[in-house]
Amino acid sequence: MLCIKNGLVHDAVTEEPKIADIWIENGKITAIGSFPGPAGDAQVIDASGLSVYPGFVEAHCHLGVDGYGIGFEGDDVNERGDVVAAHLRGLDAINPMDPTFRQAVEAGVTCVATGPGSANVLGGTFLALKTVGTRVDHMVVKDPIAMKCAFGENPKRCYREEGNCTRMTTAAKLRELLFKASEYMEKKEAAAGDVFRKPAFDMKMEALIPVLKGEIPLKAHAHQANDIFTAIRIAREFGVKLTLEHCTEGHLIAGELAREGFPVAVGPSFGHATKFELRNKTFETPGILADAGCSVSIITDSPVIPQQYLPLCAGLAVKSGMKPFDALKAITINPARHIGIDRRVGSLEPGKDGDLVITDGSPFDLDTQVKYVVVDGTVVVS
């Protein structure tokens, strides 16, 4: 049992923080409030004068998939031999021993969505996992959480020698796979278990069935406004769920995105515009989208921005006009909803996982120090 006493609790639910105690037992938050008197046999953290936040959540990165300082040998982000690789599972690429995990958790990032990159029209499935552990199977919060797909420059550039030279071809290849998967699913269901009537097993088609059934969304890499609208168009055509990733030009179409209602993950917004489709990149985007009524997550796309700088990215969004509470939600509860695990993480509420960060100030400030990080009720940084 763990008790955090007298901290200024920012729960990501209500805007105004409050002084309170937090009790965690068996890895779950059991109570938040004022509990005078001794804590009994519980481990106690005196958080007087400190701020307590939910563990930070990243909605889109490649943590553990793209290795730290080891070049090609550690790069498992993109399958370069197959433009439509829906059958791949990000789970099978994760290396929990990579130093980036420790760097992440020391900054208070306790849960991430990670998986394949954006070279492929279909890249495989993402998963959500905690940032502490040595065996990925024990770190998983949910797998799969989404099927990665990509629009724009990346599929064109990476597969132009294989005939994927235009945005039209990228969209056509995605539609083709979804049509085939839909037909495969219908035939499989019509066979009603009769092995002689079932279609021949196809691993790619099997991987797309959860998308068609609405069990997981398409996780659509799209920077330019036109690519964002193509992703929405295809999702509407097939009646599938969708999340919008990167959304670099989202501020140019904020009203449209608010009306559409799909969750948006914005970033990586720091650094040079290395591609034509990034020329409108700005830290103003998250705030503009939030003000328009979108559910906004801020992302690092690590290793593009190192994972430990997720709170810094939120701080830069605040500097560029985003409301501080919207920025806090953009690295806590909103990404948890974005990746479908908000029943477990993203806010400080009874019943949720005991993941929290204790700091000596706002996580958006450069001079703020992380004093403690707790994951599943265990102090992992102190």
Backbone torsions as a table, in degrees:
resi	resn	phi	psi	omega
1	MET	NA	140.8	-178.8
2	LEU	-128.4	137.2	176.4
3	CYS	-127.0	123.5	173.8
4	ILE	-100.0	116.8	-172.6
5	LYS	-102.8	135.0	165.0
6	ASN	63.1	27.8	176.9
7	GLY	-85.0	156.8	172.7
8	LEU	-84.2	104.4	-168.8
9	VAL	-89.3	118.8	172.4
10	HIS	-104.3	98.7	-168.3
11	ASP	-87.7	-5.9	-177.6
12	ALA	68.5	12.8	175.8
13	VAL	-110.5	-51.4	177.0
14	THR	-107.9	144.3	-173.1
15	GLU	-68.9	-38.1	-177.3
16	GLU	-85.3	125.9	176.8
17	PRO	-74.1	164.6	180.0
18	LYS	-145.0	150.6	174.4
19	ILE	-74.3	125.8	-177.5
20	ALA	-159.3	166.2	171.6
21	ASP	-102.4	149.2	176.7
22	ILE	-124.9	126.9	177.8
23	TRP	-106.5	132.6	179.0
24	ILE	-127.0	129.2	179.0
25	GLU	-139.3	135.7	-178.3
26	ASN	52.6	38.5	175.0
27	GLY	82.0	-2.2	-176.7
28	LYS	-119.8	147.7	172.9
29	ILE	-71.1	124.9	-178.4
30	THR	-104.9	-27.5	-178.4
31	ALA	-160.9	147.8	174.0
32	ILE	-135.4	125.0	-179.1
33	GLY	167.0	-161.5	178.6
34	SER	-103.5	117.8	-176.4
35	PHE	-128.1	86.7	-178.1
36	PRO	-66.3	155.5	178.3
37	GLY	101.5	176.2	-177.1
38	PRO	-69.7	158.4	-178.5
39	ALA	-95.1	10.4	177.8
40	GLY	65.8	-131.7	-177.1
41	ASP	-87.8	3.3	-176.8
42	ALA	-70.0	148.4	167.7
43	GLN	-70.3	133.7	-174.0
44	VAL	-118.2	132.4	168.9
45	ILE	-112.0	119.1	176.5
46	ASP	-83.3	106.2	-176.9
47	ALA	-100.1	20.9	178.0
48	SER	-57.1	130.1	-179.2
49	GLY	78.6	1.9	-179.1
50	LEU	-114.0	164.1	178.2
51	SER	-108.5	141.5	-178.0
52	VAL	-118.1	126.2	-177.7
53	TYR	-125.0	158.3	168.5
54	PRO	-61.9	151.6	170.9
55	GLY	-54.4	136.8	-177.5
56	PHE	-72.8	144.8	-174.4
57	VAL	-123.5	132.6	177.5
58	GLU	-106.0	125.9	-176.8
59	ALA	-85.4	-13.5	-174.8
60	HIS	-161.9	109.0	176.3
61	CYS	-155.3	-175.6	178.6
62	HIS	-129.4	33.4	-179.7
63	LEU	-58.9	130.0	179.2
64	GLY	80.5	-7.8	179.4
65	VAL	-102.0	-36.2	175.9
66	ASP	-108.8	109.2	-170.6
67	GLY	-69.7	160.6	-175.6
68	TYR	-91.8	112.0	173.1
69	GLY	70.2	23.8	-177.1
70	ILE	-129.6	16.7	170.0
71	GLY	55.5	-141.4	-173.5
72	PHE	-58.5	-39.2	-176.4
73	GLU	-58.0	-32.8	-178.8
74	GLY	-98.7	5.3	-175.6
75	ASP	-98.0	104.1	175.8
76	ASP	-118.3	27.0	-172.7
77	VAL	-74.1	-45.2	-174.2
78	ASN	-125.1	133.2	171.0
79	GLU	-82.1	111.9	-174.0
80	ARG	-85.9	-1.5	-176.7
81	GLY	-103.8	6.0	-174.6
82	ASP	-155.3	114.1	-176.8
83	VAL	-68.5	-26.8	177.2
84	VAL	-122.8	95.2	-172.4
85	ALA	-114.5	51.3	-175.9
86	ALA	-61.7	-23.6	-173.8
87	HIS	-79.6	-6.1	-177.9
88	LEU	-80.9	148.1	179.7
89	ARG	-119.8	122.8	177.8
90	GLY	-55.0	-31.3	179.1
91	LEU	-50.8	-36.6	-173.5
92	ASP	-78.2	-4.9	-179.0
93	ALA	-107.1	-12.0	-171.4
94	ILE	-67.7	132.5	172.7
95	ASN	-116.0	95.8	-177.8
96	PRO	-64.0	-17.0	-179.4
97	MET	-80.7	-5.9	-178.7
98	ASP	-64.1	137.3	-176.9
99	PRO	-58.8	-21.7	-178.0
100	THR	-63.9	-26.0	177.6
101	PHE	-64.7	-45.7	179.7
102	ARG	-66.3	-38.6	177.3
103	GLN	-60.8	-39.3	179.9
104	ALA	-64.7	-50.6	-174.4
105	VAL	-68.9	-31.2	177.6
106	GLU	-65.9	-21.7	176.4
107	ALA	-93.7	1.6	178.0
108	GLY	93.7	4.5	176.9
109	VAL	-83.0	108.3	-171.2
110	THR	-106.4	-13.2	-178.9
111	CYS	-150.7	136.3	-178.7
112	VAL	-137.8	154.8	165.5
113	ALA	-99.7	122.1	-176.3
114	THR	-136.1	158.5	-178.7
115	GLY	167.3	-161.0	-174.6
116	PRO	-66.6	162.3	-175.6
117	GLY	-85.8	-145.9	-167.5
118	SER	-127.6	19.2	176.4
119	ALA	-73.6	-34.4	-172.8
120	ASN	-91.2	149.1	171.1
121	VAL	-60.0	-43.8	169.2
122	LEU	-125.6	124.1	-171.6
123	GLY	-108.0	-14.1	-177.0
124	GLY	119.1	-173.5	-171.7
125	THR	-97.5	144.6	171.2
126	PHE	-91.3	159.4	173.4
127	LEU	-136.1	162.5	172.7
128	ALA	-108.6	134.9	-179.5
129	LEU	-147.7	158.0	173.7
130	LYS	-77.4	159.1	-175.6
131	THR	-95.1	11.9	179.6
132	VAL	-122.7	130.1	177.0
133	GLY	148.0	170.1	178.3
134	THR	-118.1	-15.4	178.8
135	ARG	-126.7	120.4	-171.8
136	VAL	-59.2	-33.3	-178.7
137	ASP	-58.7	-29.1	-178.3
138	HIS	-91.6	-6.5	-178.9
139	MET	-98.7	-12.7	-172.9
140	VAL	-67.1	131.8	169.9
141	VAL	-94.5	-42.0	177.5
142	LYS	-158.5	135.0	178.4
143	ASP	-149.4	124.3	-2.9
144	PRO	-85.9	164.7	173.3
145	ILE	-111.6	-18.7	-176.4
146	ALA	-170.4	160.5	173.2
147	MET	-107.2	119.3	-177.5
148	LYS	-75.3	132.2	169.9
149	CYS	-134.6	162.5	-174.4
150	ALA	-142.1	143.7	176.7
151	PHE	-124.2	169.2	172.4
152	GLY	87.0	-147.5	-168.7
153	GLU	-67.3	-38.2	-170.9
154	ASN	-60.4	-53.8	178.8
155	PRO	-62.0	-36.0	178.3
156	LYS	-62.3	-46.8	-176.4
157	ARG	-70.3	-43.4	-172.9
158	CYS	-76.9	-25.0	-175.8
159	TYR	-125.0	25.7	179.9
160	ARG	-66.2	-30.1	178.2
161	GLU	-72.7	-16.5	177.7
162	GLU	-101.6	13.9	172.9
163	GLY	92.4	9.7	177.8
164	ASN	-101.5	77.8	-169.1
165	CYS	-103.3	-13.0	-175.5
166	THR	-134.5	163.2	173.2
167	ARG	-60.6	-32.5	178.6
168	MET	-63.0	-41.7	-179.6
169	THR	-66.9	-42.3	177.9
170	THR	-57.3	-48.6	179.9
171	ALA	-63.4	-40.2	-179.2
172	ALA	-64.9	-40.4	179.7
173	LYS	-65.3	-39.4	177.8
174	LEU	-65.5	-45.8	178.2
175	ARG	-59.5	-43.6	-178.5
176	GLU	-57.5	-46.2	-179.5
177	LEU	-66.2	-38.3	179.2
178	LEU	-68.8	-38.8	175.3
179	PHE	-62.3	-47.4	-179.6
180	LYS	-62.6	-41.5	179.9
181	ALA	-66.0	-37.2	177.9
182	SER	-63.7	-43.7	177.9
183	GLU	-65.7	-41.8	178.2
184	TYR	-60.0	-44.7	-179.1
185	MET	-64.3	-42.0	179.4
186	GLU	-62.8	-42.6	179.3
187	LYS	-66.4	-40.3	180.0
188	LYS	-64.2	-43.5	179.4
189	GLU	-68.2	-37.7	179.4
190	ALA	-66.2	-28.4	179.9
191	ALA	-69.7	-21.6	176.0
192	ALA	50.1	41.7	176.0
193	GLY	86.1	-3.8	178.9
194	ASP	-74.6	110.6	-173.9
195	VAL	-61.4	-25.8	-177.8
196	PHE	-81.9	-15.3	-179.7
197	ARG	-105.0	-15.3	-177.6
198	LYS	-66.9	146.2	174.5
199	PRO	-67.4	155.2	177.0
200	ALA	-58.0	138.0	-176.5
201	PHE	-58.4	133.0	178.2
202	ASP	-136.4	113.1	-173.4
203	MET	-64.6	-35.3	178.0
204	LYS	-66.6	-41.9	179.0
205	MET	-65.2	-41.3	178.0
206	GLU	-59.4	-40.1	-178.0
207	ALA	-67.0	-26.4	-178.5
208	LEU	-88.5	-12.6	179.2
209	ILE	-58.6	-45.2	177.6
210	PRO	-59.7	-30.4	176.2
211	VAL	-67.1	-48.7	-177.8
212	LEU	-65.6	-29.0	179.0
213	LYS	-85.2	-2.1	179.6
214	GLY	77.6	17.1	-179.6
215	GLU	-80.5	-31.1	174.0
216	ILE	-138.1	153.3	179.5
217	PRO	-89.6	165.1	160.8
218	LEU	-73.7	133.5	178.8
219	LYS	-105.6	97.3	-163.6
220	ALA	-97.0	109.5	171.0
221	HIS	-67.1	115.0	-179.7
222	ALA	-155.6	120.2	179.4
223	HIS	-98.0	-52.2	-175.9
224	GLN	-75.7	153.6	-179.2
225	ALA	-58.9	-42.7	-178.4
226	ASN	-65.3	-34.8	177.3
227	ASP	-68.9	-37.0	176.4
228	ILE	-60.2	-44.1	-179.1
229	PHE	-69.3	-32.7	175.4
230	THR	-65.0	-42.0	177.0
231	ALA	-59.2	-45.0	179.3
232	ILE	-64.3	-42.3	-178.9
233	ARG	-58.7	-46.6	-177.9
234	ILE	-69.1	-39.6	177.2
235	ALA	-60.3	-41.9	178.2
236	ARG	-65.3	-41.2	-178.8
237	GLU	-58.3	-39.4	-174.9
238	PHE	-102.4	0.9	177.5
239	GLY	63.4	36.9	-178.2
240	VAL	-107.6	159.9	176.4
241	LYS	-75.6	158.7	-174.0
242	LEU	-150.4	139.6	163.5
243	THR	-122.2	146.1	-176.7
244	LEU	-103.9	122.1	-173.2
245	GLU	-110.1	133.1	179.4
246	HIS	86.4	-61.8	169.9
247	CYS	51.0	42.6	-172.8
248	THR	-59.7	-37.6	178.9
249	GLU	-97.8	21.0	-178.7
250	GLY	-59.5	-33.9	-178.7
251	HIS	-65.9	-20.6	179.1
252	LEU	-80.4	-15.5	-176.5
253	ILE	-134.1	33.5	-172.5
254	ALA	-58.6	-41.8	179.9
255	GLY	-61.7	-43.2	178.6
256	GLU	-62.5	-43.7	-177.9
257	LEU	-67.5	-36.6	177.1
258	ALA	-63.7	-40.2	178.7
259	ARG	-67.8	-36.1	-179.8
260	GLU	-69.4	-37.9	173.5
261	GLY	84.7	7.0	178.2
262	PHE	-77.7	141.5	175.9
263	PRO	-65.5	145.0	-177.0
264	VAL	-123.4	136.0	174.9
265	ALA	-112.6	119.1	-171.0
266	VAL	-107.4	127.4	176.9
267	GLY	140.2	175.8	-0.9
268	PRO	-77.5	128.2	-172.9
269	SER	-98.7	-5.0	-178.9
270	PHE	-98.2	141.0	175.9
271	GLY	107.2	-178.7	-175.3
272	HIS	-74.4	147.0	173.8
273	ALA	-77.8	96.5	-172.5
274	THR	-84.1	-7.0	-179.8
275	LYS	-136.6	157.7	179.4
276	PHE	-56.0	-40.5	-174.6
277	GLU	-72.7	-3.9	178.1
278	LEU	-101.9	6.2	-171.4
279	ARG	-65.0	-20.2	178.3
280	ASN	-100.1	18.7	-178.6
281	LYS	-65.3	133.7	179.5
282	THR	-159.9	148.7	175.0
283	PHE	-75.2	-2.5	175.0
284	GLU	-75.1	-21.0	-173.6
285	THR	-56.6	-49.1	-177.8
286	PRO	-58.5	-42.6	-179.0
287	GLY	-67.2	-40.9	178.5
288	ILE	-62.7	-43.3	-179.8
289	LEU	-67.7	-40.2	178.4
290	ALA	-63.8	-43.5	178.6
291	ASP	-62.8	-29.8	179.2
292	ALA	-76.2	-14.6	178.8
293	GLY	109.2	10.2	178.6
294	CYS	-81.3	153.1	170.8
295	SER	-86.3	109.0	-168.8
296	VAL	-110.4	131.2	167.2
297	SER	-112.2	145.1	173.9
298	ILE	-103.0	134.1	-175.4
299	ILE	-128.9	155.7	174.1
300	THR	-95.9	-24.9	-171.3
301	ASP	57.1	32.8	-174.9
302	SER	-49.5	138.4	16.2
303	PRO	-91.4	12.5	178.9
304	VAL	-57.0	-50.0	164.9
305	ILE	-113.4	129.3	-179.4
306	PRO	-54.1	141.0	-171.2
307	GLN	-55.9	-34.2	-176.1
308	GLN	-67.6	-10.8	-178.9
309	TYR	-97.7	16.7	175.0
310	LEU	-56.4	-48.9	177.7
311	PRO	-61.8	-34.8	177.4
312	LEU	-61.9	-41.7	178.3
313	CYS	-60.6	-40.0	176.0
314	ALA	-63.9	-39.8	177.7
315	GLY	-63.1	-39.0	177.9
316	LEU	-68.0	-32.1	174.6
317	ALA	-66.3	-39.4	176.4
318	VAL	-62.6	-44.5	178.0
319	LYS	-58.5	-29.2	-178.2
320	SER	-94.9	12.3	171.1
321	GLY	116.5	-5.8	-179.6
322	MET	-74.9	140.0	177.3
323	LYS	-65.7	137.4	-176.9
324	PRO	-55.6	-38.9	-179.7
325	PHE	-69.4	-36.2	175.4
326	ASP	-63.7	-38.0	179.0
327	ALA	-66.7	-40.9	176.7
328	LEU	-61.2	-46.0	178.5
329	LYS	-62.5	-29.2	-177.0
330	ALA	-72.4	-12.2	175.2
331	ILE	-122.5	16.8	178.0
332	THR	-135.9	-91.7	-171.2
333	ILE	-72.1	-36.8	-179.4
334	ASN	-64.0	-48.4	175.6
335	PRO	-63.0	-33.3	176.5
336	ALA	-61.1	-40.9	175.8
337	ARG	-68.7	-41.3	-178.6
338	HIS	-55.0	-39.0	-176.6
339	ILE	-103.8	8.3	169.5
340	GLY	76.7	30.0	-179.6
341	ILE	-129.0	24.8	-175.4
342	ASP	-70.8	-11.7	172.9
343	ARG	-72.3	-16.8	-177.8
344	ARG	-110.2	-39.4	-172.7
345	VAL	-135.7	173.0	173.0
346	GLY	106.6	-17.1	177.4
347	SER	-152.0	163.0	177.9
348	LEU	-97.7	99.8	-179.2
349	GLU	-145.7	146.1	176.6
350	PRO	-55.9	137.3	-179.5
351	GLY	98.7	-17.7	179.8
352	LYS	-88.2	165.3	179.0
353	ASP	-58.7	145.1	178.8
354	GLY	-80.0	65.0	178.2
355	ASP	-110.4	118.5	179.8
356	LEU	-154.1	162.3	-178.3
357	VAL	-126.1	132.3	178.4
358	ILE	-116.1	123.7	-175.0
359	THR	-128.0	168.6	176.9
360	ASP	-99.0	17.3	178.3
361	GLY	176.7	-166.6	179.3
362	SER	-68.4	134.5	177.9
363	PRO	-66.2	-11.5	179.9
364	PHE	-82.9	-10.6	-177.5
365	ASP	-94.6	139.9	-176.3
366	LEU	-64.7	-31.5	-176.0
367	ASP	-90.0	2.6	178.1
368	THR	-72.3	138.1	179.0
369	GLN	-108.8	136.0	171.9
370	VAL	-80.4	121.3	-177.6
371	LYS	-94.1	-39.8	179.6
372	TYR	-144.6	147.0	168.0
373	VAL	-129.9	132.6	-179.6
374	VAL	-120.5	130.3	177.1
375	VAL	-126.8	123.9	-178.8
376	ASP	52.9	38.2	175.6
377	GLY	80.8	2.4	179.0
378	THR	-109.4	130.7	177.8
379	VAL	-73.6	116.7	-177.6
380	VAL	-109.4	-16.1	175.2
381	VAL	-136.7	129.5	177.8
382	SER	-152.8	NA	NA
